[in-house]
């Protein structure tokens, strides 16, 4: 079976390999090989145009067949079962009350060479700033890391600011809708996972968050990614938005449990024909209708109308509960 890959002159191969390792898309289960002076590096997925532009050397994308390495052990091989976990940067996250949590943590360190710390979550996402409490189960004593995603880097302390890698595909879907002359307002920016990739495509991003720790890391991430067109503001989005009447071509409302409380502010900043990307947590019996009703009511109060552009389920959140995205155009 053919695999997406990068073909590059052998002399330029090592910088390219390191770059792909940093993006975490080099397929380590397959053997790199050379042929006619070209080195072929297997990929887990195709590079985005932005990633390809940053690739060192004179590379081209291709498809080739590769030999597999000898069997790579899995968590099921080591533990006898496959636990749930996610990886942010070089930190793996599991639930602290997971049966055999410490054994799982040791297995994760053994299997994932890039993982240096395993954290056990001792709380759900909680509080005004949507943070979680953790304890270190294995590895280095820390909760701070740098996560890489689609050519961007995000420094984050997981105990001080909310971040999840699970929305990577959803964030790229939004990025794909942004044009170079757009002004985008990110009402709950966190450490920047929407704002930073969007800023690479548009005229300006206004990024705000009430959590001072999130703002601290957002500013660091603006520097880390060499972004010059983001205005970072700490404070309540309902208050900050009053300074930006009618300028936003897109508004990101990624606060699923309480975004409805900020709809008046979102409508206030919308440019004519601008789009709101509204995220909610809804029951399977009423995925979209009630939320659309709230948006329409907020628009009607100020004499504006709503056109529904798209409704989609982003992911399952809990039994019968879904994280949804509703995109509407404000006329």
VOROZA-170828 format. One record per residue (C-alpha): residue in three letters; y, x negated, z. Coordinates in steps of 0.25 Angstrom, whole numbers, plus 5000, padded with zeros to 4 digits. Each point is the difference from the previous one (the first is absolute). Layout:
<atoms>
ALAYXZ...
</atoms>
This chain:
<atoms>
UNK500050005000UNK501449954996UNK501049975011UNK501549994999UNK500449865002UNK501149894997UNK499749894990UNK500949885002UNK500049854996UNK499149925010UNK501149915004UNK500850125005UNK498850075006UNK500249965015UNK501450065002UNK499650134993UNK498850015009UNK500849985012UNK501050114995UNK498950104998UNK499449965014UNK501450045006UNK499950134993UNK498650025005UNK499550044986UNK499149894996UNK498650055000UNK499349905009UNK498650064997UNK500149954986UNK499949854995UNK501249944994UNK499749934987UNK500649914989UNK499850014985UNK500749924988UNK501149955010UNK500350135006UNK499750055014UNK499650145003UNK500450065013UNK499350145003UNK500950115006UNK499750125009UNK501050084992UNK501049974988UNK501349945004UNK501350084999UNK501149954990UNK500849955012UNK498849925006UNK499749954986UNK501449954998UNK499949925013UNK498749944997UNK500149844999UNK499649944987UNK499850054986UNK499050115003UNK499550124992UNK499250125005UNK498650024994UNK498750065003UNK498749925001UNK498650005006UNK499849925013UNK498849955008UNK499950055014UNK500049915012UNK498850005009UNK499950125009UNK501250025009UNK499750055014UNK500750145003UNK500350065013UNK498850094999UNK499149874998UNK500649945013UNK500150135009UNK499050104994UNK501150104997UNK501450004993UNK501250025010UNK501350064996UNK501249904999UNK501249954992UNK500649874998UNK501549975001UNK500449864996UNK499049915008UNK499850115011UNK498850105000UNK500250135007UNK498950095006UNK500050105011UNK499949945014UNK499050115004UNK499149974989UNK498549985005UNK499849855000UNK501449974997UNK499949855004UNK498849984991UNK500750074988UNK501249915003UNK499249875000UNK499350054987UNK501350024993UNK500549865004UNK498749944994UNK500050084987UNK501550004997UNK500449855000UNK501550054998UNK500050085013UNK500549935012UNK500150115010UNK499350135003UNK500850115007UNK499450135006UNK500950125000UNK500150065014UNK500950114996UNK500350094988UNK501449994993UNK500950045010UNK501550025005UNK501350014992UNK499749864993UNK498650044996UNK499449875006UNK498649985005UNK499549925012UNK498949894998UNK499249905007UNK499449874994UNK498550014999UNK499849864993UNK500849894994UNK501549965002UNK500850075011UNK501050074991UNK500450134993UNK501049944990UNK499549964985UNK500550004986UNK499450104990UNK500049984985UNK499950114991UNK500350014985UNK500849875000UNK500950045012UNK499949945014UNK500250085013UNK500149945014UNK499750105011UNK499650005014UNK499050125001UNK500350035014UNK501550014997UNK500150074987UNK499150094992UNK499349954987UNK498850044993UNK499349944987UNK499450134997UNK501250054992UNK500149884991UNK499550094988UNK501050115003UNK501249905002UNK499749954986UNK500050144994UNK501450025006UNK500449864995UNK499650044986UNK501050114999UNK501249925003UNK501049964990UNK500949884999UNK501350085002UNK499450085012UNK500650005014UNK498950035010UNK500150045014UNK498849975010UNK500250095012UNK498949945008UNK499949864995UNK499249935010UNK499849854997UNK500250034985UNK498750044993UNK500750104991UNK501449945000UNK499649864996UNK499250034987UNK501050114996UNK501149905001UNK499449914990UNK500150114990UNK501350075003UNK501549995002UNK500150015015UNK499250055012UNK500650055013UNK498949985010UNK500150065014UNK499250015013UNK500250045014UNK499049895006UNK500849875002UNK498749924999UNK499750064987UNK501449974995UNK499949855005UNK498749984992UNK500650084988UNK501249905000UNK499049885001UNK499250064988UNK501250024992UNK500249855001UNK498549974999UNK500050074986UNK501449954995UNK500550144999UNK501550014998UNK500250154997UNK499650075013UNK501050055011UNK499350005013UNK500550105011UNK499550035014UNK500150145005UNK499750144999UNK499850044985UNK500750145003UNK501249935004UNK500049884990UNK499850094988UNK501450065003UNK500649874994UNK499350024987UNK500350134994UNK499450034986UNK499649864996UNK498549995001UNK499150024987UNK498849995009UNK499850035015UNK498749955007UNK499750095012UNK498749935005UNK500050065014UNK498850094999UNK500050075013UNK501550035001UNK500749984987UNK500450154999UNK501149975011UNK500749914990UNK500050094988UNK501550035002UNK500449864999UNK499149974988UNK500650114992UNK501449955004UNK499849864994UNK499350054987UNK500749984987UNK499950114990UNK498550004994UNK499649905011UNK498650015005UNK499550015015UNK498649945003UNK499750085012UNK498749975009UNK499450095009UNK498850035009UNK499450134996UNK498750095002UNK499150024989UNK500350155000UNK501549974997UNK500149864993UNK501350024993UNK500650145001UNK500750005014UNK500649864997UNK500550044987UNK500750125007UNK500649915010UNK500649924989UNK500550124992UNK500750065012UNK500749875003UNK500549994986UNK500450155000UNK500949985012UNK500949914992UNK499950074986UNK499049914994UNK498750034993UNK498649945000UNK499049974989UNK498649965004UNK499649874992UNK498749975007UNK499150035012UNK498949915004UNK499049975011UNK500249855004UNK498949995010UNK499150075010UNK500749985014UNK499150085010UNK499050114998UNK500650114991UNK501449925001UNK500649934988UNK501149904997UNK500750074988UNK501249964991UNK500950104994UNK501049954990UNK501150094996UNK501249994991UNK501450055007UNK500950074990
</atoms>
